[in-house]
Amino acid sequence: MEKKDLERVQTYMRRLFSNAQLRVVARPKKKDSAEVYLGDEFIGVLFEDKEDGDLSYNFQMAILDTDLED
């Protein structure tokens, strides 16, 4: 993903979730996706989807059963 696209999506996600600690970071070996962090904690992957001339982004976040324990 291009740096300008990472910044645009990061700005959108920060505004959407009201959290300035959210970061969208390029992946070293993948060009069609980025990693999403909340502070220093990895929370998911953002995929770029270019289909039929349209561009969209898909955010995928896994929630483990162990994460739900108190």
C-alpha positions as CSV (number, residue, x, y, z in Angstrom):
1,M,0.0,0.0,0.0
2,E,1.2,3.5,-0.7
3,K,2.2,5.7,2.2
4,K,-0.5,8.3,1.4
5,D,-3.1,5.5,1.5
6,L,-1.9,4.2,4.8
7,E,-2.1,7.8,6.2
8,R,-5.7,8.3,4.8
9,V,-7.0,5.0,6.3
10,Q,-5.2,5.7,9.6
11,T,-6.8,9.1,9.8
12,Y,-10.2,7.6,9.1
13,M,-9.9,4.8,11.6
14,R,-8.6,7.2,14.3
15,R,-11.7,9.4,13.8
16,L,-14.1,6.5,13.5
17,F,-12.9,4.8,16.7
18,S,-12.1,8.1,18.5
19,N,-8.6,6.9,19.3
20,A,-5.4,8.6,18.3
21,Q,-3.3,5.6,19.4
22,L,-4.4,3.6,16.4
23,R,-1.6,3.1,13.9
24,V,-1.7,1.6,10.3
25,V,1.8,0.3,9.4
26,A,3.1,-1.0,6.1
27,R,4.0,-4.7,6.1
28,P,7.6,-5.3,5.0
29,K,6.9,-8.2,2.5
30,K,3.3,-7.5,1.5
31,K,2.2,-4.6,-0.8
32,D,-1.6,-5.2,-0.6
33,S,-2.0,-5.0,3.1
34,A,-0.9,-3.3,6.3
35,E,-0.9,-4.1,10.1
36,V,-3.1,-2.2,12.5
37,Y,-1.9,-1.5,16.1
38,L,-3.5,0.1,19.1
39,G,-0.6,1.5,20.9
40,D,2.1,-1.2,20.7
41,E,-0.5,-4.1,20.5
42,F,-1.2,-5.7,17.1
43,I,-4.9,-5.8,16.6
44,G,-5.4,-6.8,13.0
45,V,-4.7,-6.6,9.3
46,L,-6.0,-4.1,6.7
47,F,-6.3,-5.4,3.1
48,E,-6.5,-3.3,0.0
49,D,-9.1,-4.5,-2.5
50,K,-9.0,-3.3,-6.0
51,E,-11.8,-4.8,-8.0
52,D,-13.5,-3.5,-11.2
53,G,-11.8,-0.2,-10.9
54,D,-13.1,0.4,-7.3
55,L,-10.9,0.6,-4.3
56,S,-11.9,-0.5,-0.8
57,Y,-10.2,-1.6,2.4
58,N,-11.1,-4.5,4.6
59,F,-10.1,-4.6,8.2
60,Q,-9.7,-8.1,9.7
61,M,-9.4,-8.6,13.5
62,A,-9.3,-11.9,15.3
63,I,-10.6,-12.1,18.9
64,L,-9.2,-15.2,20.7
65,D,-11.2,-16.9,23.4
66,T,-8.3,-16.3,25.8
67,D,-8.7,-12.5,25.2
68,L,-12.2,-12.7,26.6
69,E,-11.1,-14.0,30.0
70,D,-11.1,-11.6,32.9
